[in-house]
Amino acid sequence: FFRSLAIAYGNQAVGVILSGLDGDGAQGIREIKGNGGITFAQCEASAQYSSMPHTAVATGKVDFILPPAKIAAKLVDISHHPYLDLPNSDPREPNLPSEDPQEDNESALSIIFSLLRT
């Protein structure tokens, strides 16, 4: 998936590696960075399973290492950058953090998936 994304979108590709038990995303992260895209990995402290984010970070090709809520906020920031031409982008801002960290992660993931779909 990431390889196809990198080829199709080049420097406009964005890769996000979240909690998981494998290292499949590492090669995809390399592909995206090799084509000038932007890469994210969930910080290990917030990941239920840190293997995938850890392997991605170990490539040295990850631009941002953040918890999900901050990944979502950074994606929104990037989408508003004046150099980007995103005519169909979603203008809504991410929700403010709640008192429940699990709720924040679920909300952040929803925002990430929505931004990726856009």
C-alpha positions in Angstrom: 0.0 0.0 0.0 2.7 2.5 1.0 4.7 1.7 -2.1 1.7 2.4 -4.4 1.0 5.5 -2.4 4.5 6.8 -2.8 4.6 6.1 -6.5 1.2 7.7 -7.1 1.5 10.8 -4.9 5.3 11.3 -4.6 6.0 14.2 -2.3 2.4 14.5 -1.4 2.2 11.0 0.1 1.8 10.7 3.9 2.6 7.5 5.8 1.4 6.9 9.4 2.5 3.8 11.3 0.4 3.0 14.4 0.4 0.4 17.1 1.0 -3.1 15.8 2.9 -6.4 16.1 4.9 -6.5 12.9 7.4 -4.4 11.0 5.6 -4.3 7.6 5.4 -0.5 7.5 9.2 0.0 7.6 9.7 -0.6 3.9 6.7 1.5 3.1 8.1 4.4 5.2 11.3 4.1 3.2 9.4 4.3 -0.1 7.4 7.3 1.0 10.5 9.2 2.2 12.4 8.2 -0.9 9.7 9.9 -3.0 9.8 13.0 -0.8 6.7 12.3 1.3 6.0 12.9 5.0 6.1 10.1 7.6 4.7 9.6 11.1 5.0 6.9 13.7 3.0 6.5 16.9 5.3 7.0 19.9 6.0 3.8 21.7 4.7 5.1 25.1 1.2 5.5 23.6 1.2 2.3 21.5 -0.5 -0.9 22.8 2.0 -2.8 20.7 5.2 -0.9 19.9 6.8 -3.3 17.4 5.5 -1.6 14.2 6.2 2.0 15.3 9.6 0.9 16.7 10.6 -0.8 13.5 9.5 2.3 11.4 11.5 4.7 13.6 14.6 2.4 13.4 14.7 3.1 9.6 15.6 6.7 10.3 13.0 7.8 7.8 10.2 8.9 10.2 9.6 12.7 10.4 7.3 12.8 13.4 7.0 10.4 16.4 3.9 11.4 18.2 0.8 10.0 20.1 -2.3 9.6 17.9 -3.9 12.8 19.0 -0.8 14.8 18.1 -0.5 13.0 14.8 -4.0 14.1 13.9 -3.3 17.7 14.9 -0.1 17.7 12.9 -1.9 16.3 9.8 -4.4 19.1 10.1 -1.5 21.7 10.4 0.2 20.2 7.3 -3.1 20.2 5.4 -3.4 24.0 5.9 0.2 24.7 4.7 0.0 27.3 1.9 2.2 25.2 -0.4 -0.3 22.4 -0.5 -3.1 22.4 -3.0 -5.8 20.2 -1.4 -9.1 21.3 -2.9 -11.1 18.5 -1.2 -9.4 18.7 2.2 -11.6 18.5 5.4 -11.4 22.0 7.1 -12.5 20.8 10.6 -10.0 21.0 13.4 -9.3 18.0 15.7 -11.2 17.8 19.0 -9.5 19.0 22.2 -8.2 16.2 24.4 -10.6 14.7 26.8 -10.0 13.4 30.3 -9.8 9.8 29.1 -6.6 8.9 27.2 -8.3 5.9 25.5 -11.1 8.2 24.2 -8.5 10.6 22.9 -6.7 7.7 21.0 -10.0 6.5 19.4 -11.0 10.1 18.5 -7.5 10.8 17.1 -7.6 7.6 15.0 -11.0 8.6 13.6 -9.5 12.0 12.6 -6.4 10.3 11.1 -8.5 8.0 9.0 -10.8 10.8 7.8 -7.7 12.9 6.8 -6.2 9.9 5.0 -9.4 9.3 3.2 -9.5 12.9 2.1 
